[in-house]
């Protein structure tokens, strides 16, 4: 799997290109995960999208198979937005659809503000434009200091998923994946996130936007997404019932089908049937 060297880090990414051979110029979707997740979080999205779109998934700094930065290394939201463009550049994707979840959604919003000419559409799943609206992160440092990353991951799991929302196998995998994230990076990144306010620049996000959100996130209230929608020139909001902050994982196929319909609609492309998939 390829890696891309960027400022202070090496980023792991993979490209899925299984597009149907008669699609002459397939478009690309780039995915940015949130804190504690990884590029593999998007695995169930792939079968829904891969026949028509090239898919790029990468591990954010401090996560998955990307390099874990040294404690105190330079870090900013601008740097994290630069990372996603570095991955796109390494793949040769000049324009692409961008999907971000949680902090990845905030970073994706920032990327759209800064270099919107490169982004065809933007999808934000359980992400926020206003860090001050984010709740229930104040105890993370204490939890990590006293219980380590495994303890933080165990603390996070019921905040991401309702009991029974995913299989035990999926639960165990996600809990392990979260625990493997870099503690220093997670704590510094969440402080950046809570301090962010993209509100003044949202009018610069001119491309079509899809907002996906669970009705029961303990971190971001649905009203925050409704406010974000009202500040964007061309946005749609889809709320999912009985969903917490792990929406892209617990409701992966439903979210992927919603994204596909959105892309087909804004691109005015006749829909292809999605084999074996039913609407939620």
C-alpha positions in Angstrom: 0.0 0.0 0.0 1.4 3.4 -0.9 2.5 6.1 1.6 2.9 9.8 1.0 5.6 11.9 2.8 4.2 15.2 4.1 5.4 17.7 6.6 6.5 15.8 9.7 4.7 12.5 8.8 4.2 9.6 6.4 0.6 9.0 5.5 -0.7 5.6 4.5 -3.4 5.5 1.9 -5.0 3.0 -0.5 -6.9 3.3 -3.7 -9.8 1.1 -4.8 -10.4 1.3 -8.6 -13.0 -1.3 -9.6 -15.0 1.0 -11.8 -17.0 -0.6 -14.6 -14.9 -0.7 -17.8 -17.3 1.4 -19.8 -17.1 4.4 -17.4 -14.5 6.3 -19.4 -13.6 8.9 -16.8 -14.6 7.7 -13.3 -14.7 10.4 -10.6 -12.8 10.0 -7.4 -14.1 10.1 -3.8 -11.6 10.8 -1.0 -12.4 9.8 2.6 -11.2 11.4 5.8 -11.9 9.5 9.1 -12.3 10.9 12.6 -10.3 10.6 15.8 -9.8 7.0 16.9 -10.9 5.6 13.5 -8.9 4.6 10.5 -9.2 4.3 6.7 -10.6 0.8 7.3 -13.7 2.3 9.0 -15.0 2.9 5.5 -14.8 -0.7 4.4 -18.6 -1.2 4.1 -18.9 1.9 1.9 -16.7 0.3 -0.8 -19.2 -2.3 -2.3 -21.9 0.4 -2.7 -19.7 2.9 -4.5 -16.8 1.1 -6.2 -18.4 0.2 -9.5 -18.7 3.9 -10.4 -16.2 5.8 -8.4 -12.5 5.5 -7.6 -12.1 5.5 -3.8 -9.1 6.9 -1.8 -9.0 6.2 1.9 -6.1 7.3 4.1 -5.1 7.1 7.7 -4.8 10.5 9.5 -1.6 11.3 11.3 -1.4 9.3 14.5 -3.8 6.6 13.3 -3.8 3.3 11.6 -0.8 2.7 9.4 0.3 6.3 9.1 3.2 7.6 11.2 2.6 8.6 14.8 4.0 12.1 15.4 6.4 12.8 18.3 4.8 14.5 21.3 4.7 18.2 20.8 5.2 18.0 17.0 3.7 20.9 15.0 0.0 20.5 14.5 -2.9 22.6 13.1 -6.1 22.2 11.3 -4.5 23.8 8.3 -1.8 21.1 8.4 -4.4 18.4 8.5 -6.2 19.9 5.6 -2.9 20.0 3.7 -2.5 16.3 4.4 -5.7 15.4 2.5 -4.6 17.4 -0.5 -1.1 15.8 -0.3 -2.8 12.4 -0.6 -5.0 13.6 -3.5 -1.9 14.9 -5.2 0.0 11.7 -4.8 -2.9 9.9 -6.5 -3.1 12.5 -9.3 -6.6 13.5 -8.3 -7.0 17.2 -9.3 -10.7 17.3 -8.5 -12.6 14.9 -6.2 -15.6 14.4 -4.0 -14.6 14.7 -0.4 -16.2 12.8 2.5 -15.2 13.6 6.1 -16.5 12.3 9.5 -16.2 13.9 12.9 -13.0 15.9 13.0 -12.5 14.7 9.4 -15.7 16.6 8.5 -14.4 19.8 10.1 -11.1 19.3 8.2 -13.0 18.7 5.0 -15.0 21.9 5.5 -11.8 23.8 6.0 -10.4 22.2 2.8 -13.5 23.3 0.9 -13.1 26.8 2.2 -9.4 27.0 1.3 -9.3 25.2 -2.0 -12.9 24.7 -3.1 -12.0 24.7 -6.8 -10.6 21.1 -6.3 -13.6 19.7 -4.5 -16.6 18.7 -6.6 -18.9 17.9 -3.7 -18.5 17.8 0.1 -20.0 15.3 2.5 -19.8 15.8 6.3 -20.8 13.0 8.6 -21.3 13.9 12.3 -19.0 16.8 12.0 -19.3 20.5 13.1 -18.2 23.9 11.9 -18.2 25.4 15.4 -15.9 23.7 17.9 -17.5 25.4 20.9 -20.7 23.4 20.2 -19.0 20.1 20.8 -19.8 18.4 24.0 -18.5 15.6 26.3 -14.7 15.8 25.5 -13.6 17.6 28.6 -12.7 14.4 30.5 -10.6 12.8 27.7 -7.3 13.9 29.1 -8.1 12.5 32.6 -9.4 9.3 31.2 -6.3 8.7 29.0 -4.0 9.7 31.8 -5.6 7.2 34.3 -6.7 4.4 32.0 -4.6 4.7 28.8 -6.0 4.5 25.3 -7.7 1.2 25.9 -9.7 2.9 28.7 -10.5 5.8 26.5 -11.7 3.5 23.8 -13.9 1.6 26.2 -15.3 4.9 27.4 -16.0 6.0 23.8 -17.7 2.9 22.5 -21.2 3.4 24.1 -21.0 7.0 22.9 -20.5 5.9 19.4 -22.9 3.0 19.2 -26.1 1.9 20.8 -26.1 -1.6 22.3 -26.9 -4.0 19.5 -26.3 -1.4 16.7 -23.3 -3.4 15.4 -22.2 -7.0 15.8 -19.9 -8.0 18.7 -17.2 -8.7 16.1 -17.5 -5.2 14.7 -17.6 -3.7 18.3 -14.4 -5.5 19.3 -12.6 -4.5 16.1 -13.5 -0.8 16.4 -12.6 -0.8 20.1 -9.1 -2.2 19.3 -8.7 0.3 16.4 -9.5 3.2 18.6 -7.1 2.1 21.4 -4.3 2.0 18.8 -4.5 5.7 18.0 -1.8 8.0 19.3 -2.8 9.5 22.6 -0.9 12.8 22.3 -2.2 13.4 18.9 -5.8 12.7 19.9 -5.7 15.1 22.8 -4.0 17.9 20.9 -6.3 17.4 17.9 -9.5 17.5 20.0 -8.3 20.8 21.5 -7.8 22.2 18.0 -11.3 21.0 17.1 -13.0 22.5 20.1 -11.3 25.8 19.4 -12.3 25.9 15.8 -14.9 28.3 14.3 -15.4 28.1 10.6 -18.6 30.1 10.6 -17.3 33.4 9.1 -16.0 31.5 6.0 -18.8 29.1 5.2 -20.2 31.2 2.4 -17.1 30.3 0.5 -18.3 26.6 0.4 -20.0 26.9 -3.0 -20.1 23.2 -4.0 -23.1 21.0 -3.2 -22.9 19.7 0.4 -24.4 16.6 2.0 -24.7 16.5 5.8 -25.2 13.2 7.5 -25.9 13.0 11.2 -27.2 10.6 13.8 -30.1 11.7 16.0 -28.4 10.8 19.2 -24.7 11.9 19.1 -23.6 12.9 22.6 -21.0 15.2 21.0 -22.8 17.2 18.4 -26.5 18.0 18.7 -28.6 17.8 15.5 -29.4 21.5 15.9 -25.7 22.2 15.2 -26.0 20.5 11.8 -29.3 22.3 11.1 -27.4 25.6 11.7 -24.5 24.5 9.5 -27.0 23.7 6.7 -28.5 27.2 7.0 -25.1 28.8 6.5 -24.2 26.9 3.4 -25.5 28.0 -0.1 -26.2 24.5 -1.4 -26.7 21.9 1.3 -28.9 18.9 2.2 -29.2 17.3 5.7 -30.1 13.7 6.3 -30.7 12.6 9.9 -30.5 8.9 10.8 -32.7 7.5 13.6 -31.1 5.5 16.5 -27.6 6.6 15.6 -24.9 7.9 17.8 -21.4 9.3 16.9 -20.3 6.2 15.0 -22.7 6.8 12.2 -20.4 6.0 9.3 -19.6 2.6 10.8 -22.9 1.6 12.3 -25.0 2.8 9.3 -22.3 2.4 6.7 -24.4 1.0 3.9 -27.3 3.4 4.4 -24.9 6.3 4.5 -23.1 5.1 1.3 -26.4 4.7 -0.5 -27.4 8.2 0.5 -24.1 9.5 -0.8 -24.5 7.7 -4.0 -27.9 9.1 -4.6 -26.6 12.6 -3.8 -23.8 12.3 -6.3 -26.0 10.9 -9.0 -28.5 13.7 -8.4 -26.0 16.6 -8.4 -24.1 15.1 -11.3 -27.4 14.4 -13.2 -26.2 10.8 -13.8 -28.6 8.0 -14.5 -28.5 5.7 -11.4 -27.1 2.2 -11.8 -28.8 -0.5 -9.7 -26.8 -1.3 -6.5 -26.6 -5.1 -6.3 -28.0 -6.6 -3.2 -28.6 -3.2 -1.6 -31.9 -2.1 -0.1 -32.9 1.4 1.1 -33.0 1.7 4.9 
